[in-house]
């Protein structure tokens, strides 16, 4: 007998890993079906049955809010594809481009490359703006010096600590200073990861995307995949709140930031008073 998911929301146990995205927004509706009788007399019978009606929603009007190296596909798709990049942006090799194209051509909502922590922050903003996206396929190599692929998977699995550092990752600078916690929590709740990293086969990406579209669960590697429908929560207008360009430098606390803002306001007031005095002399 096949293991069934345990039913805990956002669970990552061994059973539920085989059913990523299982707690989706399906609704059942009663429909009337008219069929010929077995006697072939041309009469119709009325049969009441239950069918699934999959919920799809409109993304946020700003979707996708952040720019990046990605292609936009079907907004109703349940899957996005993130291919890890380990080359300069102007020297992307054909095999990486083929993986990105395979994702978008097979029906992904978004498919693109990602290389740094800033790229993770942009990806979070774009995905939470579209509740239809329930899976994230991670493919390609690892990003040398960033460990971006590992950081993405650790983020969804473990979250962040009070310093906005991704838990249990060896990435050197795994800080998401530019994101509010509400976006991170939604990102983790909304998504399940399909790990295809270090496998450069476009057909594998296509098969994974196809599997995510299915109405009934299909077996793909160690997963049972299907389209669970949109997350039953409103899309978020995800925007990067700050622009931390050097995450390896410790960021100031909120109290320190408030003190700096107040000091700037005071300086402006003093400048204005000085101008007034000069004008009256």
C-alpha positions in Angstrom: 0.0 0.0 0.0 1.3 3.4 -0.9 2.1 5.8 1.9 -0.4 8.6 2.3 0.5 12.2 3.3 0.1 12.9 7.0 -2.0 16.1 6.3 0.0 18.5 8.4 0.2 22.0 6.8 3.6 22.7 5.3 5.0 19.4 6.6 8.3 18.2 5.2 8.3 14.6 6.6 9.3 11.7 4.4 5.7 10.9 3.5 4.6 14.4 2.6 7.8 15.0 0.6 6.2 12.5 -1.9 3.1 14.7 -2.1 4.4 18.3 -2.4 1.7 20.9 -2.7 -0.9 18.4 -1.5 -2.9 20.9 0.6 -4.1 23.0 -2.3 -7.3 24.7 -3.1 -9.6 22.1 -4.7 -13.3 22.4 -4.3 -16.0 19.9 -5.2 -19.2 20.7 -7.0 -22.2 18.6 -7.7 -23.2 18.2 -11.3 -26.0 16.6 -13.1 -25.1 14.2 -15.9 -27.5 12.9 -18.5 -26.8 9.5 -20.0 -28.6 7.0 -22.2 -30.2 4.0 -20.4 -28.7 0.6 -20.9 -31.8 -0.5 -22.8 -31.0 2.0 -25.6 -34.5 3.4 -25.6 -33.3 6.9 -26.0 -34.4 7.9 -22.5 -32.0 9.8 -20.3 -31.3 9.3 -16.6 -30.1 11.9 -14.2 -26.9 11.0 -12.3 -25.5 13.2 -9.5 -21.7 12.9 -9.2 -18.9 14.9 -7.6 -16.1 16.4 -9.7 -13.1 18.5 -8.8 -13.1 22.2 -9.7 -9.6 23.5 -9.5 -9.3 27.1 -8.2 -7.1 29.5 -10.2 -6.8 33.1 -9.4 -5.4 36.3 -11.0 -1.9 37.3 -9.9 -1.3 40.6 -8.2 -1.7 43.6 -10.7 2.1 44.3 -10.2 3.1 40.7 -11.0 5.9 40.0 -11.5 7.1 43.0 -9.5 10.9 42.5 -9.7 13.0 42.4 -12.9 15.5 39.7 -13.5 16.8 37.1 -16.0 13.6 35.2 -16.4 10.9 34.5 -19.0 7.2 34.9 -18.2 4.9 32.1 -19.3 1.4 30.9 -18.3 0.2 32.9 -15.3 -2.1 30.0 -14.3 0.7 27.5 -14.2 1.4 25.7 -10.9 5.2 25.7 -11.3 8.2 28.0 -11.7 11.7 27.0 -12.7 14.9 28.4 -11.2 18.1 27.4 -13.0 21.3 28.1 -10.9 23.8 30.2 -12.9 27.6 29.9 -12.3 28.7 32.2 -15.2 28.8 35.9 -15.9 25.5 37.3 -17.1 26.9 38.0 -20.6 28.5 34.5 -20.9 25.6 32.2 -20.2 26.3 28.9 -21.8 23.8 27.2 -24.2 23.1 24.3 -21.9 21.8 26.7 -19.2 19.7 28.6 -21.8 18.2 25.3 -23.0 17.1 24.5 -19.4 15.4 27.9 -19.1 13.7 27.5 -22.4 12.6 23.9 -21.6 10.9 25.3 -18.5 8.9 28.1 -20.2 8.1 26.1 -23.3 6.6 23.3 -21.3 4.3 25.6 -19.4 6.1 27.1 -16.4 4.8 30.4 -15.0 8.3 31.8 -14.7 11.6 30.3 -15.8 15.0 31.9 -15.4 18.5 31.9 -13.9 19.5 32.8 -10.4 23.0 33.3 -9.0 23.0 35.3 -5.8 21.1 36.0 -2.6 19.6 39.1 -4.2 18.3 36.8 -6.9 16.6 34.8 -4.2 14.9 37.9 -2.8 13.6 38.9 -6.3 12.3 35.4 -6.8 10.4 35.4 -3.5 8.8 38.7 -4.4 7.7 37.4 -7.8 6.3 34.1 -6.7 4.3 35.4 -3.7 2.6 37.7 -6.2 1.1 34.7 -8.0 -0.7 32.2 -5.7 -1.1 29.8 -8.6 2.6 28.8 -8.4 2.9 25.9 -6.0 6.1 24.2 -7.0 9.7 25.4 -7.6 11.9 23.3 -9.8 15.6 24.0 -8.9 18.0 22.9 -11.7 21.4 23.6 -13.1 24.8 23.5 -11.4 25.7 25.2 -8.2 26.8 28.9 -8.1 30.4 28.9 -7.0 31.0 31.3 -4.0 27.2 31.7 -3.3 25.8 28.2 -2.9 22.5 29.6 -4.2 20.8 26.3 -4.9 21.5 25.0 -1.5 20.3 28.3 0.1 17.0 28.2 -1.8 16.2 24.6 -0.7 17.3 25.4 2.9 15.1 28.5 2.9 11.9 26.5 2.1 12.9 23.7 4.4 14.1 25.6 7.4 13.2 29.3 7.1 15.3 32.2 8.6 16.4 33.1 12.1 15.9 36.4 13.9 18.8 38.0 12.0 17.2 37.1 8.6 19.8 34.4 8.0 18.7 31.3 6.2 19.0 28.3 8.6 21.2 25.3 8.0 23.0 26.3 4.9 26.7 26.6 4.0 26.1 29.6 1.8 28.6 32.3 2.8 26.1 35.2 2.9 22.6 33.7 3.4 21.0 37.0 4.6 17.6 38.2 3.3 17.8 41.7 4.6 15.7 43.1 1.8 12.6 41.0 2.5 9.9 41.4 5.2 9.1 38.2 7.2 5.6 38.2 5.8 6.9 37.5 2.3 9.3 34.8 3.5 6.5 33.0 5.4 4.2 33.1 2.4 6.9 31.8 0.1 7.6 28.8 2.3 3.9 28.1 2.8 3.1 28.4 -0.9 5.9 26.3 -2.4 7.3 22.8 -2.5 10.7 22.2 -4.1 11.5 19.7 -6.8 15.2 19.2 -6.7 16.8 18.6 -10.1 20.0 20.3 -9.4 23.2 19.0 -11.2 21.1 17.3 -13.9 21.4 19.1 -17.2 18.7 17.4 -19.2 16.0 19.7 -20.7 13.6 16.7 -21.1 13.8 16.1 -17.4 12.7 19.7 -16.8 9.8 19.2 -19.3 8.6 16.0 -17.6 8.7 17.7 -14.2 6.7 20.7 -15.4 4.2 18.3 -17.1 3.8 16.3 -13.9 2.9 19.5 -11.9 0.0 20.1 -14.3 -1.8 16.8 -13.7 -5.2 16.6 -12.1 -4.4 13.3 -10.4 -1.0 12.6 -8.7 1.6 11.1 -11.0 4.9 9.6 -9.9 8.0 11.6 -10.7 11.3 10.5 -9.1 10.6 10.5 -5.4 7.6 12.8 -5.7 3.9 12.4 -6.4 3.0 15.5 -8.3 -0.3 17.2 -9.4 -1.8 20.6 -9.6 -3.3 21.5 -6.2 -4.8 24.8 -7.4 -4.0 28.2 -6.1 -3.1 28.9 -2.6 -6.3 30.1 -0.9 -4.8 33.4 0.2 -4.6 36.8 -1.6 -1.5 37.5 -3.7 1.1 39.7 -2.0 2.5 42.8 -3.5 6.1 41.7 -2.9 8.7 44.4 -3.3 12.3 44.5 -2.0 12.1 47.0 0.9 15.7 48.0 1.0 18.7 47.6 -1.2 21.4 45.8 0.7 24.2 45.3 -1.8 26.8 44.0 0.7 25.1 41.3 2.8 28.4 40.3 4.4 28.4 43.6 6.3 26.3 43.5 9.5 23.2 45.6 9.0 22.0 48.1 11.5 19.2 47.3 13.9 15.8 49.1 13.5 16.4 51.3 16.4 19.7 52.5 14.8 17.9 53.1 11.6 15.3 55.2 13.4 18.0 57.2 15.1 19.7 57.9 11.8 16.4 59.1 10.3 15.7 61.4 13.2 19.2 62.8 13.0 18.7 63.5 9.3 15.4 65.3 10.0 17.1 67.4 12.7 20.0 68.3 10.3 17.5 69.5 7.7 15.7 71.6 10.3 19.0 73.2 11.4 19.9 73.9 7.8 16.5 75.6 7.2 16.9 77.8 10.3 20.4 78.8 9.2 19.0 79.9 5.8 16.3 81.9 7.6 18.8 83.7 9.8 21.0 84.5 6.8 18.0 86.0 4.9 17.1 88.2 7.9 20.6 89.7 8.3 
